[in-house]
C-alpha cells in the first residue's frame, strides 16, 4: 500500500517538514517509533478540500466531525474523522489520513497548509472526552434542525418537515437557516 507525505510543520529555516501518514511508521502512546511524529500530529487543509465531497452527495456524506464514502451498493467503503468546526481550515490527524485510499491522500495533499488550528470542539471531544455541539454555523443549524424534527415527531407522531432525499441531505442546514430567517 502507498502512503502520501504531508506537511507537519516548518524547521528553523522556514522549510516545510513532511512525513508519511503510514501508521506503521508513526509514533503512538504505546512506544512505537519514538523518533517519528505521533499518529495524532495535527495536519491542516484549506476548507476547499471538502468541495469535492459536497459536490457528490450520492457518494459522500459530510457530518459534524466525519467524512464518509459509500459505494453504489450501499457499503461504507472508508471514512475519516475531520475537524470541520475550525474557522479557517479543516483539521485531521496524520495517522487518520493513512486510512484513506492513496488517490484520496493525493487529493488532500493539494490542499495541505502549514498554519491552522483545531477547533475548541475538536479539543473537547478528542482530548477531554466531552460531548459538545458544533460551533460551525451550518453544522450547528443542522444539529438543531434534526433535534427539533425528532422532538416534534416524538411529541406529535408525525413529521413536520418531509424528510430530504439522501442526495439532498447536505442541504438541511441551509433549509434550516432559511426557516429561521422567515420567522
Phi, psi and omega per residue, in radians:
X1 nan 2.489 -3.124
X2 -1.730 2.617 -3.136
X3 -2.364 2.467 3.127
X4 -1.539 2.783 3.037
X5 -1.816 2.455 -3.118
X6 -2.165 2.721 3.104
X7 -1.227 2.156 3.130
X8 -1.942 -0.061 3.130
X9 2.807 -2.904 3.083
X10 -2.294 2.623 3.100
X11 -1.514 -3.092 -3.088
X12 -1.119 -0.326 3.096
X13 -1.637 0.038 3.119
X14 1.488 0.137 3.138
X15 -1.477 2.440 -3.130
X16 -1.125 2.420 3.036
X17 -1.849 2.206 3.140
X18 -2.079 2.627 3.104
X19 -2.607 2.662 -3.134
X20 -1.175 2.696 3.057
X21 -1.704 0.208 3.100
X22 -1.194 1.966 -3.073
X23 -0.987 -0.576 -3.104
X24 -1.215 -0.236 3.131
X25 -1.851 -0.014 -3.102
X26 -1.708 2.666 3.045
X27 -1.289 2.742 3.026
X28 -2.510 -3.056 -3.089
X29 -1.523 0.210 3.130
X30 -2.011 0.211 3.032
X31 1.700 -0.023 -3.139
X32 -1.230 2.438 3.027
X33 0.736 1.092 -3.018
X34 -1.067 -0.353 -3.129
X35 -1.658 0.014 -3.128
X36 -1.708 2.840 3.014
X37 -1.062 2.657 -3.125
X38 -1.323 2.636 3.045
X39 -0.860 -0.661 -3.077
X40 -1.563 0.398 3.037
X41 -1.124 2.262 -3.094
X42 -1.369 2.263 3.123
X43 -2.136 2.495 -3.044
X44 -2.149 2.638 -3.089
X45 -2.448 2.662 3.010
X46 -1.091 2.557 3.141
X47 -1.037 -0.443 -3.138
X48 -1.038 -0.307 -3.125
X49 -1.015 -0.483 -3.100
X50 -1.472 -0.194 -3.113
X51 -0.977 -0.723 3.120
X52 -0.972 -0.712 -3.060
X53 -1.384 -0.656 3.049
X54 -1.114 -0.557 -3.118
X55 -1.288 -0.205 -3.133
X56 -2.299 1.172 -3.061
X57 -1.180 -0.260 3.086
X58 -1.311 -0.349 3.137
X59 -1.852 -0.634 -2.998
X60 -2.071 2.534 3.085
X61 -2.207 2.165 3.090
X62 -1.944 2.070 3.134
X63 -2.032 3.119 3.042
X64 -1.123 1.830 3.075
X65 1.551 0.115 -3.070
X66 -2.682 2.466 3.028
X67 -2.076 2.276 -3.068
X68 -2.291 2.361 3.030
X69 -1.878 2.213 3.131
X70 -2.082 2.242 3.116
X71 -1.197 2.939 3.137
X72 -1.076 -0.483 3.138
X73 -1.456 0.110 3.071
X74 1.558 0.013 -3.138
X75 -1.485 2.296 3.069
X76 -1.290 1.959 -3.057
X77 -1.397 -0.858 3.125
X78 -2.749 2.811 3.088
X79 -2.676 2.828 -3.133
X80 -2.563 2.400 3.043
X81 -1.305 2.349 -3.141
X82 -2.326 2.711 2.979
X83 -1.791 1.661 3.106
X84 -1.787 0.378 3.036
X85 -1.764 -0.156 3.118
X86 -1.186 2.601 -3.050
X87 -1.216 -0.782 -2.963
X88 -2.040 0.108 -3.081
X89 -2.792 3.041 2.993
X90 -1.936 2.278 3.139
X91 -1.884 2.472 3.121
X92 -2.531 2.633 3.050
X93 -1.468 2.457 -3.073
X94 -0.912 -0.819 -3.125
X95 -1.120 -0.573 3.115
X96 -1.154 -0.560 3.122
X97 -1.062 -0.555 3.133
X98 -1.212 -0.172 3.139
X99 -1.596 -0.032 3.057
X100 -1.632 2.729 3.041
X101 -1.026 2.652 -3.093
X102 -0.999 -0.685 3.130
X103 -1.063 -0.655 3.099
X104 -1.227 -0.673 3.092
X105 -1.037 -0.757 3.122
X106 -1.074 -0.719 3.117
X107 -1.096 -0.832 -3.127
X108 -1.093 -0.598 -3.137
X109 -1.031 -0.556 3.127
X110 -1.078 -0.416 -3.077
X111 -1.890 0.068 -3.111
X112 -1.115 2.257 3.106
X113 -2.204 2.815 -3.106
X114 -1.419 -0.892 -3.024
X115 -1.597 2.373 3.085
X116 3.138 3.033 3.106
X117 -2.653 2.467 3.085
X118 -1.243 2.629 3.141
X119 -1.305 2.751 3.025
X120 -1.016 -0.550 3.101
X121 -1.050 -0.825 -3.132
X122 -1.110 -0.748 3.139
X123 -1.092 -0.772 3.132
X124 -1.097 -0.770 -3.097
X125 -1.247 -0.809 -2.995
X126 -1.399 -0.582 -3.012
X127 -2.036 -0.319 3.122
X128 -1.962 -0.022 3.132
X129 0.923 0.683 -3.137
X130 -1.852 2.141 3.031
X131 -1.249 2.449 3.107
X132 -2.706 2.739 3.116
X133 -1.324 2.688 3.080
X134 -1.166 2.727 3.084
X135 -1.888 -0.315 3.094
X136 -1.171 2.218 -2.976
X137 -0.921 -0.823 -3.115
X138 -1.130 -0.691 3.124
X139 -1.204 -0.681 3.106
X140 -1.102 -0.793 3.135
X141 -1.106 -0.694 3.120
X142 -1.100 -0.759 3.116
X143 -1.050 -0.798 -3.118
X144 -1.185 -0.664 3.101
X145 -1.081 -0.834 3.124
X146 -1.088 -0.727 3.119
X147 -1.096 -0.791 3.110
X148 -1.054 -0.836 -3.141
X149 -1.032 -0.780 -3.139
X150 -1.129 -0.754 3.118
X151 -1.107 -0.734 3.116
X152 -1.047 -0.854 -3.100
X153 -1.108 -0.707 3.120
X154 -1.108 -0.644 -3.104
X155 -1.432 -0.754 -3.017
X156 -1.686 -0.385 3.129
X157 1.502 0.116 3.108
X158 -2.618 2.777 -3.125
X159 -1.355 2.281 3.026
X160 -1.289 -0.707 3.120
X161 -1.994 2.344 3.091
X162 -1.072 2.318 3.133
X163 -1.074 2.512 3.094
X164 -1.298 2.668 3.004
X165 -1.173 2.709 -3.095
X166 -0.923 -0.759 -3.089
X167 -1.248 -0.162 3.123
X168 -1.916 0.031 -3.061
X169 -1.040 -0.501 -3.125
X170 -1.219 -0.147 3.108
X171 -1.544 -0.042 -3.055
X172 -0.973 -0.817 -3.099
X173 -1.121 -0.686 3.130
X174 -1.128 -0.742 3.123
X175 -1.101 -0.706 3.110
X176 -1.098 -0.740 3.138
X177 -1.028 -0.790 3.128
X178 -1.139 -0.665 3.115
X179 -1.083 -0.705 3.131
X180 -1.150 -0.727 -3.137
X181 -1.137 -0.569 -3.099
X182 -1.299 -0.320 -3.105
X183 -1.414 nan nan
